[in-house]
Amino acid sequence: MTTVESSNSCLICGKNNPIGIHAEFRAVPGGAQCVVRPSALFQGYDGILHGGIVAALMDDAMCYAVTLDGPPVVTAELEVRYRAPVPVNRELVVTAQKLDARRNLFTCKAEISMDGRALASATGKFIAVERR
């Protein structure tokens, strides 16, 4: 697997963000994947990962699924389905796939699973932006 370059200050994948999750996304066939273990610092209710962090993990994964072989993108639309509470302090697998690419608009899907069980899923649309 190939490691994907990250933004150093990103809350999800930033290696230099002192309060971040430090997700390390890797290329997988058709997309991107990471394994994370978010701490209780990111919980909403006791023991449950905050829903905004759940969404952010999948959003980041979908961005990586596009940028692996394409341009940098920003989120245009995000739809999240929460299937079960996502626990903190447990190993989670975040996977995303690029589904479609039309000019500068990309469609993706993502999932967070634990022990092979889907806990949340998302679809998103992403727009290409120029590198800074």
C-alpha positions as CSV (number, residue, x, y, z in Angstrom):
1,M,0.0,0.0,0.0
2,T,1.1,3.6,-0.7
3,T,0.9,6.3,2.0
4,V,-1.1,9.3,1.0
5,E,0.3,12.8,1.6
6,S,-1.6,14.7,4.3
7,S,-2.2,18.3,5.4
8,N,-0.1,18.7,8.5
9,S,-2.7,20.7,10.4
10,C,-5.8,18.7,9.5
11,L,-7.9,17.6,12.6
12,I,-8.3,14.1,11.1
13,C,-5.0,13.4,9.2
14,G,-2.6,16.1,10.3
15,K,0.6,14.6,11.6
16,N,1.5,17.9,13.3
17,N,-1.9,18.7,14.8
18,P,-1.4,18.2,18.6
19,I,-5.1,17.6,19.2
20,G,-5.8,15.5,16.0
21,I,-6.7,11.9,15.3
22,H,-3.6,11.4,13.2
23,A,-5.3,9.1,10.7
24,E,-2.8,7.7,8.1
25,F,-4.7,7.0,4.9
26,R,-3.2,4.5,2.5
27,A,-4.1,3.7,-1.1
28,V,-6.2,0.6,-1.7
29,P,-7.6,-0.6,-5.0
30,G,-10.2,2.0,-6.0
31,G,-9.8,4.2,-3.0
32,A,-8.3,4.9,0.4
33,Q,-8.3,3.3,3.8
34,C,-7.0,3.8,7.3
35,V,-7.2,2.1,10.7
36,V,-7.7,4.5,13.6
37,R,-8.4,4.3,17.4
38,P,-10.0,7.6,18.4
39,S,-9.6,8.3,22.1
40,A,-12.3,9.5,24.5
41,L,-11.2,13.1,23.7
42,F,-13.4,12.8,20.6
43,Q,-16.5,11.4,22.3
44,G,-20.0,12.8,22.4
45,Y,-21.8,10.7,24.9
46,D,-19.6,8.6,27.2
47,G,-17.8,5.9,25.2
48,I,-19.3,7.0,21.9
49,L,-17.4,8.8,19.1
50,H,-19.0,12.2,18.4
51,G,-21.1,12.1,15.2
52,G,-19.3,15.0,13.7
53,I,-16.0,13.1,14.0
54,V,-17.6,10.1,12.5
55,A,-18.6,12.2,9.5
56,A,-15.2,13.9,9.3
57,L,-13.4,10.6,9.2
58,M,-15.5,9.5,6.2
59,D,-15.2,12.9,4.6
60,D,-11.4,12.8,4.8
61,A,-11.3,9.2,3.5
62,M,-13.4,10.2,0.4
63,C,-11.1,13.2,-0.3
64,Y,-8.2,10.9,-0.2
65,A,-9.9,8.4,-2.6
66,V,-10.1,11.2,-5.1
67,T,-6.7,12.8,-4.6
68,L,-4.7,9.6,-4.9
69,D,-4.8,9.9,-8.7
70,G,-6.5,13.2,-9.2
71,P,-6.6,16.8,-8.1
72,P,-7.1,18.2,-4.6
73,V,-10.8,18.5,-3.8
74,V,-13.1,20.1,-1.3
75,T,-16.4,18.8,-0.1
76,A,-19.5,20.0,-2.0
77,E,-22.1,17.6,-0.5
78,L,-22.0,15.0,2.3
79,E,-24.7,12.6,3.4
80,V,-24.1,10.4,6.4
81,R,-26.0,7.4,7.7
82,Y,-25.3,6.4,11.3
83,R,-26.1,2.7,11.6
84,A,-24.8,2.0,15.2
85,P,-22.9,3.9,17.9
86,V,-19.2,4.1,17.0
87,P,-17.2,3.4,20.2
88,V,-14.1,5.3,21.2
89,N,-10.8,3.5,22.1
90,R,-11.5,0.7,19.6
91,E,-9.9,-0.1,16.3
92,L,-12.0,1.3,13.4
93,V,-11.5,0.8,9.7
94,V,-12.4,3.7,7.5
95,T,-12.6,2.9,3.8
96,A,-13.6,5.1,0.8
97,Q,-14.0,4.5,-2.9
98,K,-14.3,6.9,-5.8
99,L,-17.5,6.0,-7.8
100,D,-17.6,8.6,-10.6
101,A,-15.6,11.5,-12.0
102,R,-17.0,14.1,-14.4
103,R,-14.8,17.0,-15.2
104,N,-14.2,18.6,-11.8
105,L,-16.9,16.8,-9.8
106,F,-16.3,13.5,-8.1
107,T,-18.7,11.1,-6.3
108,C,-17.5,8.8,-3.6
109,K,-18.8,6.5,-0.8
110,A,-17.2,5.6,2.5
111,E,-17.8,3.4,5.5
112,I,-16.6,3.0,9.1
113,S,-16.5,-0.6,10.3
114,M,-15.4,-2.5,13.4
115,D,-14.8,-6.2,13.5
116,G,-16.3,-6.4,10.0
117,R,-19.5,-4.7,10.9
118,A,-20.5,-1.4,9.2
119,L,-21.2,1.3,11.9
120,A,-21.6,4.3,9.6
121,S,-21.6,5.0,5.9
122,A,-21.5,8.1,3.7
123,T,-21.7,9.4,0.2
124,G,-20.2,12.6,-1.0
125,K,-19.6,14.9,-3.9
126,F,-16.3,16.7,-4.2
127,I,-15.1,19.6,-6.4
128,A,-11.6,20.0,-7.7
129,V,-9.6,23.0,-6.5
130,E,-6.2,24.4,-7.5
131,R,-3.3,23.6,-5.4
132,R,-2.0,26.4,-3.2
